[in-house]
Amino acid sequence: MNLSHLYYFKKLAEVQHYTRAAKELFIAQPTLSAAISQLEKELGAPLFQKHTRSVHLTSYGQDFYRYVNVALQNLDKGIDVVQQRAGVRQSSVRVGAVGIVQDKIWSRGIRAFRDSMDKDVLVEIRQTSTTNLAAGLKSGNLDVVFTDVPINEPNIVCLPYRSFDLVLLVNKLHVLASKTSVTMEDISAFPLISYDSHHENGKVLNDLFERHGMSLAIPCNDPSTMCSLVSVDVTYAAIAVGSFLSSSFEGVATVPISNIPRGMVKTYICSHDEQHAPDIVKRFVDIFTRRNSVSLTAEAAASIRG
């Protein structure tokens, strides 16, 4: 059975007109007629019923169309996957990330990836929650994502990216703002703003707060909102992931917390496995994992302190 004949059959089934189908296929109408006749001969059943100015699928044709349509879609998808992996087609990478990773180190990784390519590559970036990132990766709407919890799904690989410290965020006029470091006991004397239990980072903090007899005055899932709140109020203390966000608020001081473990918040770079990822995506992941070294971790710590 000739593959071209299957494409001809699919087109004729959809437009239901020989002349129009032949025109869209860029072939002569007699060629199309001969191909359909050959298919019907091989199958031993009529596929089309002729009307005055059009054709319609017979019941045999309707059955055949359902399977041909699926088969050709899978074939086209297979061709697309191979060409993407070979770097023939895909010239873009769709990246998703939680906000905390999007600092200078992360941006330099994006730049390093673009510089490594011998042609212009479009990097599409979306910032959202880990839940949405996982859904986007599974559905194929995203190629690689940076999350704060690993995605436990078949055919998805999650590699450690970077660890982040929890820090105190307070107004620069707050009594704790001038300290070189604070303890959880120091912070417990003030009304607390931090991630609630529904947030990925909130799950890390629940036990920590309970151990120190602390409760939230304002549950908040957005670190930029935490910064905004403390920037105008000297009474609150916020515990958040240390990131570039706090430095963007003029009235906010960032203070290390001395009696909790370093790097409590882990982040991951997740993508489809070797078998399912295009080469361009594998290159992207490789660049970020190679750049994720001790020197970068030291640079991240320095950027938070500064």
C-alpha positions in Angstrom: 0.0 0.0 0.0 1.5 3.3 -1.1 2.0 5.9 1.7 1.2 8.8 -0.7 -2.1 7.1 -1.6 -3.1 7.2 2.1 -2.4 11.0 2.2 -4.5 11.4 -1.0 -7.3 9.4 0.6 -7.3 11.5 3.7 -7.4 14.8 1.8 -10.2 13.6 -0.5 -12.2 12.4 2.6 -11.9 15.8 4.1 -12.6 18.1 1.1 -15.1 15.6 -0.6 -14.3 16.9 -4.0 -11.8 15.4 -6.5 -10.8 18.6 -8.3 -10.3 20.6 -5.0 -8.4 17.7 -3.4 -6.1 17.3 -6.4 -5.4 21.1 -6.4 -4.6 21.1 -2.7 -2.3 18.0 -3.1 -0.6 19.6 -6.2 -1.3 16.6 -8.3 -3.4 16.0 -11.4 -7.0 14.8 -10.9 -6.4 11.6 -12.9 -3.5 10.8 -10.6 -5.8 11.1 -7.6 -8.5 9.0 -9.2 -6.0 6.3 -10.0 -4.7 6.3 -6.4 -8.1 5.9 -4.9 -9.1 3.2 -7.3 -5.9 1.3 -6.4 -6.7 1.6 -2.7 -10.2 0.3 -3.2 -8.8 -2.6 -5.2 -6.3 -3.5 -2.5 -9.0 -3.2 0.2 -11.7 -5.0 -1.7 -14.3 -2.4 -0.8 -15.6 1.0 -2.1 -14.3 3.9 -0.1 -16.3 6.8 -1.7 -19.8 7.2 -3.1 -20.0 9.7 -6.0 -22.7 12.4 -6.0 -23.4 15.1 -8.6 -20.5 17.4 -7.8 -18.9 15.8 -4.8 -18.0 12.5 -3.1 -18.8 11.1 0.3 -17.3 8.3 2.4 -19.0 5.0 2.4 -19.3 3.1 5.7 -16.1 1.2 4.7 -14.4 4.6 3.9 -15.5 6.0 7.3 -13.9 3.1 9.1 -10.8 3.3 7.0 -10.5 7.1 7.6 -10.5 6.8 11.4 -7.5 4.5 11.3 -5.7 6.3 8.5 -6.1 9.6 10.3 -4.5 8.2 13.5 -1.8 6.4 11.6 -0.7 9.5 9.6 -0.9 11.7 12.7 1.5 9.3 14.5 3.8 9.1 11.5 4.0 12.9 11.3 4.6 13.1 15.0 7.4 10.5 14.7 9.0 12.5 11.9 8.7 15.7 14.0 10.3 14.0 17.1 13.3 12.7 15.1 13.8 16.0 13.4 13.5 17.9 16.7 16.1 15.6 18.3 18.4 16.0 15.4 18.0 19.8 15.7 16.5 20.1 12.2 13.2 21.6 13.2 13.0 22.9 16.8 14.5 26.3 17.1 12.9 27.3 20.4 12.8 26.1 24.0 9.8 26.7 26.2 11.0 27.3 29.7 9.0 27.5 32.9 10.3 28.5 36.3 9.3 29.4 39.8 10.2 33.0 40.7 13.0 32.3 43.1 15.4 30.8 40.5 15.2 33.7 38.1 18.2 35.7 39.3 21.5 36.7 37.6 22.9 33.1 37.8 19.8 31.8 36.0 19.9 34.6 33.4 23.5 33.9 32.7 22.6 30.2 32.1 20.0 31.4 29.5 22.7 33.5 27.9 25.2 30.7 27.9 22.7 28.4 26.2 22.0 31.0 23.5 25.7 31.6 23.0 26.3 27.9 22.5 23.9 27.6 19.6 25.1 28.2 16.1 21.8 29.8 15.1 19.3 32.1 16.7 17.1 30.2 19.2 13.9 31.5 20.7 13.7 31.0 24.5 10.1 31.4 25.7 9.8 31.9 29.4 6.9 31.5 31.7 6.8 32.1 35.5 4.2 30.2 37.5 3.8 27.7 40.3 5.3 24.2 40.4 1.8 22.7 40.0 1.3 24.6 36.8 4.8 23.9 35.6 4.4 20.1 36.1 1.1 20.2 34.1 2.8 22.2 31.3 5.7 19.8 31.1 3.4 16.7 31.1 1.1 18.2 28.4 4.0 19.1 26.2 3.4 22.9 26.4 6.7 23.4 28.2 10.1 21.7 27.4 12.0 22.3 30.6 10.9 23.6 34.0 12.6 24.8 37.2 10.6 23.7 40.2 10.8 23.8 44.0 9.7 20.1 44.3 10.6 17.2 42.0 8.0 16.1 39.5 7.4 12.4 40.1 6.0 11.3 36.7 7.0 8.6 34.1 9.4 9.8 31.4 10.3 13.0 33.4 13.7 13.4 34.8 14.3 15.9 37.7 17.9 16.9 38.5 19.0 19.0 41.5 19.5 22.7 40.4 20.3 24.9 43.4 19.5 25.3 47.1 18.3 28.5 48.7 18.5 29.7 52.2 15.5 30.9 54.2 16.1 34.5 55.4 14.4 37.2 57.5 12.9 40.1 55.6 12.1 43.2 57.6 11.7 46.9 57.2 15.1 48.8 57.3 13.8 50.6 60.4 12.9 47.3 62.2 14.9 46.6 65.3 16.3 43.4 63.7 17.4 45.1 60.5 20.8 46.1 61.7 21.8 42.6 63.0 24.3 40.5 61.1 22.2 37.4 61.8 19.2 36.5 63.9 17.7 33.3 65.4 14.2 31.9 65.2 13.8 33.0 68.8 14.5 36.6 67.9 12.0 36.4 65.1 9.3 34.8 67.3 8.8 38.1 69.2 7.2 39.7 66.1 4.1 39.0 64.1 5.1 36.7 61.3 4.5 36.7 57.5 5.5 33.6 55.6 4.3 30.8 53.2 1.1 29.0 54.2 0.8 25.2 54.2 -0.5 25.1 50.7 2.6 26.5 49.2 5.5 24.2 48.3 7.9 26.1 50.5 5.2 26.2 53.2 5.5 22.5 53.6 9.2 22.9 54.5 8.4 25.6 57.1 5.5 24.0 58.9 7.7 21.8 61.1 10.2 24.6 61.6 7.5 27.0 62.9 6.0 24.3 65.2 9.4 23.5 66.7 9.8 27.2 67.7 6.2 27.7 68.8 5.5 30.2 66.0 2.3 30.8 64.0 1.6 33.0 61.1 0.0 36.4 61.4 -0.3 36.8 57.7 -0.1 33.6 55.4 1.3 34.7 52.1 2.4 32.6 49.0 4.1 35.4 47.2 7.6 36.7 48.4 7.2 39.9 46.5 4.0 40.6 48.5 5.9 39.8 51.7 8.6 42.4 50.7 5.9 44.9 49.9 4.2 44.4 53.3 7.3 44.8 55.4 8.6 47.7 53.3 5.8 49.9 54.7 5.4 48.4 58.2 8.1 48.1 60.9 6.2 45.7 63.1 6.2 42.6 60.9 8.9 40.0 60.3 8.8 37.8 57.2 10.6 34.5 56.5 11.0 33.8 52.8 13.4 32.2 50.4 16.5 34.4 50.0 16.5 35.6 46.4 17.0 38.7 44.3 13.5 39.9 45.0 14.3 41.5 48.4 17.0 43.7 46.9 14.4 45.3 44.5 12.5 46.8 47.5 14.3 49.9 48.7 12.9 49.7 52.3 13.6 46.0 52.9 16.5 44.5 54.8 17.6 40.9 54.4 19.1 39.2 57.4 20.5 35.6 57.6 18.9 33.2 60.1 21.7 31.5 62.1 20.0 28.5 63.8 18.4 26.8 60.9 20.0 24.5 58.2 21.4 26.2 55.1 19.9 25.5 51.8 16.5 24.3 53.1 14.7 25.1 49.9 15.8 22.9 47.0 15.1 23.6 43.3 15.1 21.2 40.4 15.5 21.3 36.6 13.0 18.9 35.1 12.5 17.7 31.5 11.5 14.6 29.5 14.0 11.8 29.6 16.6 11.0 26.9 14.2 9.1 24.8 11.6 11.8 24.6 13.5 15.1 24.8 14.8 16.9 21.6 18.5 17.5 21.4 18.1 21.2 21.8 16.3 20.6 25.2 19.0 18.2 26.3 21.7 20.8 25.5 19.8 23.4 27.5 19.6 21.0 30.5 23.3 20.1 30.2 24.4 23.7 30.2 22.4 24.5 33.3 23.6 21.3 35.2 27.2 21.9 34.3 27.0 25.5 35.4 25.4 24.5 38.7 28.8 24.3 40.5 30.2 25.2 43.9 31.3 28.6 42.5 27.8 29.4 41.4 26.4 28.5 44.9 29.0 30.8 46.4 27.9 33.6 44.0 24.3 33.0 44.9 25.1 33.4 48.7 27.1 36.5 48.0 24.2 38.1 46.0 21.8 37.5 48.9 24.2 39.0 51.4 24.8 42.0 49.2 
